Structures are given as structure tokens and as C-alpha cells.
């Protein structure tokens, strides 16, 4: 008992003594940095992701949507109620609306009184007041203004939907889940779902879409998703905003990937800091252990003493790191409140668990090798000297395993964690070799230079092993910072490029052939830019290489369907065009020759893969009672995020020009052009206009908020990387003390020492910056092509940024760290190194 009390008391005294003297500052800050970085980044990014998705969910009026061509089973509603989810039913179909002896094809949307669950449904009443509403009352409808214009009715009048007469109670000015598609059936009419029976529109064979909207906490949504996903068949869709195929989904997915990537790189930076600090810790305590053993302390006693000492230090560091991390997280969230609603109910247990696990793994895995070396120090080392540079590759195994566990804990993706880890190991080995080559070249150049530069390179060469490790640490830190900056810049630039100021905000549909020249003439006179007019013909794919395809995608038992190839399952909007559309990229085959009259078709890449169609295959289509075939001559990649008319199938003009078609086009109408644009459309009531200006503004708002979140994450990772550099510079201070003491004793002047130290750190920074730029370029290429699905680009200008920043920062930190040593007297330095 007394023995246990002895080593516990000694451990506590040692911890108290070194905390008072500041000897544990580096290792304490390293673990604090690891925990604070992970807790703040993971917690902040988790909150921001939830807030962005919550905000963006207004585009589908719910957190999740279940869509089906058939009525929704009652047990789904029962289960959602059990889990505490809010739900709302919505039915969609195209139908004719009648008033004043005028017919108009409209998109009928029957909703319950709980609709919408997210976002605002804005309705203008007869007095012109606009307010948010929750679904129309029974016997009433809300319609878009263009329907009232075509039918010649006003608020308070009655329209006929099927066999029901319904009163127009208001004008729907904003529908949260309005479709981005330009191929809608017409203006939207919102009615109460209880009135659908009166219309008698639901008949056998009617084409209806049933939707159930769900909203609740993330935990409730996840539990319900786990229950319902096994029941979703091929005819149904279960989706949220990130999988809704909207213009937002790609941006949100990339933003989430970036936030995760930044946080994972923050973990790597923190781990590097702990590794550096723990290595220095072991070296600094070797004399103390040797003295303890010389005085009779056993190996077991030393092991327990330092394990408790390290454990107490780790516990204190983790506690402080959690407090600082929480504070940083709150500062970030408060800063974001002006731009984004972050009062989202998100559990912080996972970020807390990851932060504590990070602290423990870093404290154990990155300290086990230095501690094992420390407790095995021989008493005679006091006389023979200490081997500070002993290193075995086996020592890396615990650190590599720990780093993998940290990456997996955060990403929950085993493959991505292995790829990142393997890539990091390969990069580190390459950097070690490159660093040695560059340092040797520098030494050769330094031998022909002035005394300060010559001394600087001599020091670099003499500490080749230490400098190699230090150089790799500097390089990795600078590379990761450059990587985050470059990826962030590319992401934001691409988001902004998706929605430039002249993005099309008006779509014209149902343009007849006689109106084509009139529309073109008006747009040219008013200088309104547009995409050009696309003819549209409705048709169905019936066969591939003379093999009949199924008319619809189904899982029901159908002996005939089992023998048929998979089809699209619905009618397609077909068009013809002589030139490749701007938002399309040819990835296989050749575009149509203007003089070639052979029937040809270009197919979109995703549909080609799903139908197993390639260049040279023959597709057969049915348009009304007529059937024709065309050879696939090209496969296109389509940018579905662009607000332009896009098509799965595009033919050469000789195939479809004999079929009756309507035309569509997209235009950017500036505010000063709106009045003339609306007057023109008033003369042609059969032309339908779709105004997506409000949706574009909402998109820009969300993307701006995502960009701000990315900027804040960037700042936090830069701080983490900067602290890694400081920790690495501090790790070499003891050896520099001895060097400066010897040089002072030999008569070296203060200016020579200052210049040599500055040049040494500047050279390290330059080499690290150059290698970081090269490594960053390779990493960005992989991330752009494999993670974010972006076009690769090169960033040579950032190489200069890396070199300049490396030289400036490493040089400044090195000088500041050594400034006190450089100003000490020779006697003081000698006493400190005794």
C-alpha cells in the first residue's frame, strides 16, 4: 500500500511541478488542440449540415417524401404517428380546368390542411394581402395567376375541376415544393384533398402521383427511414432534399462532403501535433528516468509512475480541449446566426464521443512508443548519453492504427479511411526522400554562400533525421491547409457558376409552330438572351435492338414483363437539334452530321447505363399510332443542375420534323424588361410562362449560406494547422539550446546566430511549401475527380502561395521561438544545457 502511495504521490508531484514550470505546455496544448479541433469541427459541421438541410428542405416542403403511383398503405401513417412524425398527404395529376367556356390544362395538387410541413405557402387574397397558409379549405382552391389570366376569372369566381365546382379563394404566389421541371402540365391549382372524390377524376388507369410528406427530428426521421426503406419498391421513391434530383441536391452533397473532409483533415493535423509533442516529451524525461533508476527505482515503479502521470495529463488536456472546443463551436454558431438558422435540435453525443475518443487514442497510440523508450532508459545513460534519435518503423504501427480508427470514427466509411491513410503514408515517404534531396542540394549551394547561410545548411544537414521528420510535418500541415483553401475556392466558384446573374428565370412552353418566328423576333428586338427554341414531341420507347421493353417498371408478377428488357416506364419528351446543347458533353460517339438523313438519336449517359444501351444500338419509339427506329450515334453527359431545357433523347431533324410539336425556351428577363415581356405574353394566352425567379433567389440564398459555413470551417482548420507548425518548431528547442551555447562559447556573434537560425527555418519553410504545393495538386486532382465529381483543374499559383507562406510562417515562428535563446548570455545557456 505504501509503495502504491509512493508512486502515486510522486506522479502527482511530478505533474504539479512540471505544470508550474511549463514543461508540459507543448504536450498539453497538443492534446487540447486535438480534442478542441475535433469537437469544434465535428460539432460545428454537424450543426451546420443539419441547419442547411433543414433550410433547404423547404424546397420539398418536408424532411422526407414518400412517392408512389398507387395509394399509400395505412400502416405507413400509423407507424409515422407512433414515432411522433408529422405527415401530410398530397395527390398530383394533370387535368383540364374549365371556366367561362375556356379550357386549360393544369397541374392539380390536392393537399391536406397540414401542408406544407416545411417552408411557406404564400397566398394573395382579394384585397391584395399576401400571407402564409396551411392548405385550402374544403370547397376552395388557390391557383397561380397565369391560370386566372387564361380563364379570364378573378378571386371569388368558380372553376370546374372534373365534376366539382370550386371557388377561387386566393392566388398562390409561392409554392414551396414547386417543380423545377419545364415540362409541367400547366399552372398549378391547389385544392383540398377531401374534394378529390367530388371531381371523380380518380378512375381506373388515371395517372396520379401519391405523396406523403414527413417532418420530425433527425432521430425520428432516421428511425422511420430504417423501417420504411425495405418496403419501398421500384415504383416508389423515398427521398430528401439531398436525393430529390433538384438543383440543390448536388450543391448540398458537395458541401457536406467538404465539411466532412475539412474535419477529417483537422483530425490528421491534431494527430501530427500530438505525435510531435509526445516524441519531445519522451526525450525530455530520459535524464529523470535514468536518475530514478540510478537511485534504485524499479522498472515497474517507473512504468506506473509515468503511466499515471501521462494519464492525469491526458485527462486534464481532454477536459480543457472539450471546454475550448465547445466554446469555439458556440462562437462559430453565433457568428452564423446572422446568415443561417442554427437552432436545429441536433444531438451532440456523437461529436462529444468522437472528441473524447480522439483524445484517448492520441494520448495512448502516439505516446506508447516514446513511453516505452522512456521507461527502458538505462541508468548508465547518465554517463554514456541519451539516444534521442532512436527510431524503429514498428513504432508507427500503433499510430497508424489509431489514425485509421479516428478517420473511421468520423467518416463511418472504411474504404475512404483506408484510402486517406494509405495516401498519407505514401506521401510521407515521398516527402522524406524529396526533403533529403532538396536539403543536400541546398547544402551544396550553401557552402558557396555567406557564413550565415552556410551555417544554416550545415545545421540542416547535421540534423538530417530530425529535419526530415520536421519537414514532413511542415509539409503535411501546409499541404492540408492549401488543400482546404483550393477545394473551397473551386467549390464556391462552381456553385456561383451554376447560377450566374444572367441565369434563365423565365421558361416559355406550349409555343406553337406559327408562334416560333414571333417569339424569336420579340426576343431579338428586346435583346432578351435565351437558350433558343426546342421542339418537343411526346413519345414512348418500345424496343431496343428489336427487343420489346416493359411499358413500366414494376415488381409485380408479370410473366410477359420478365421476358422483356427494362424500359423507361413512361412517356419521354423528345426533341431534335442540329447542334450539341450548351449544357451537354459528348462522351462517346459523334454528333449528327447536318447532311446525314439517316435516323439517329443521342442518349443521355444515365439512361444509357440503366437500359444497357451503347453506340450502334437501335431504339424504337412510338408516337401516337406511328412507330419508327433510330440508331444511337452518341452518348451525352447532361448537366441536370443547369436551369436549361434538358432531354434524355435528342434526334437529328429528319426523324421528328414531320410530327406536330410544341416548342419551349428559357430566357433571362431583367427587371426593366419584365413589363414588355408580360405585355407580349398577354397577346398570346396559349403560351405558358413559368417564372422560376423566386426559386433561383432561394437557391442563391442557400448556396450563400453554404459558402459562409465553408469559410468558417476553413478558418478553424487554418488555426489547427498553424498550431501544428508551432508545436513542431518547439520540439527542436532543446537541441538548438546546446548548439547556440557551443557556438556562443566559440565566439559566434549574435547577428550570425540570428541570421543562421532565420535562414534555417526559412529554408525549411521554402522546401516544405514547394513539396506541399506538389502534394496538394495531386490530392486536389483525386478529390475533384473521385469525391466531388468535378472537372479537374490545376492551381500553380498556389504553389507560390505555399512557398511564400511556408517561408514566412515557419521563419517567423522559428525566430519567435528561438528569440529568447538568442538573447541569453553564454553562461546562462551553458547552465541550462548542463
Buried (B, 14 or more C-beta within 10 A) or exposed (E): EEEEEBBEEBBEEBBEEBBEEEBBBBBBBBBBBBBBBBBBBBBBBBBBBBBBBBBBBBBBBBBBBBBBBEEBEEEBBEBBEEBEBBBBBBBBBBBBBBBEEEEBBBBBBBBBBBBBBBBBBBBBBEEEEEEEBBBBBEBBBBBBEBBBBBBEBEBEEEBBBBEBBBBBBBBBBBBBBBBBEBBBBBBBBBBBBEBBEBBEBBEEEEEBBBBBBBBBBBEBBEBBBEBBEEEBEEBBBBBBBBBBEBBBBBBBBBBBBBBBBBBBBBBBBBBBBBBBBBBBBBBBBBEBBBBBBBEEBEEEBBBBBBBBBBBBBBBBBBBBBBBBBBEBBEBBBEEBEEBBEBEBEBEBEBBBEBBBBBBBBBBBBBBBBBBEBBBEBBBEBBEEEBEBEEBEEEBBEBBBEBBBBBBBBBBEBEEBBEBBBEBBEEBBEBBBEBBBEBBBEBBEEBEEBEEBBBBBBBBBBEBBEBBBBBBBBBBBBBBBBBBBBBBBBBBBEBBBEBBEEEBBBBBBBBBBEEBBEBBBEBBEEBEBEBBBBBBBBBBBBBBBEEEBBBBBBBEEEEEEBEEBBBBBBEEBBBBBBEEBBEBBEEEBBEBBEEEEEEBBBBBBBBBBEEBEBEBEBBBBBBBEEEEBBBBBBBBBBBBBBBBBBBBBBBBBBBBBEEBEBBBBBBBBBBEEBBEBBEEBBEEBBEBBBBBBBBBBEBBBBBBBBBBBBBEBBBEBBBBBBBBBBBBBBBBBBBBBBEBBBBBBEEEBEEEBBBBBBBBBBBBBBBBBBBBBBBBBBEBBBEBBEEBBEBEEEEBEEBBEBBBEBBBBBBBBBBBEBBEEBBEBEBEEBBEEBE
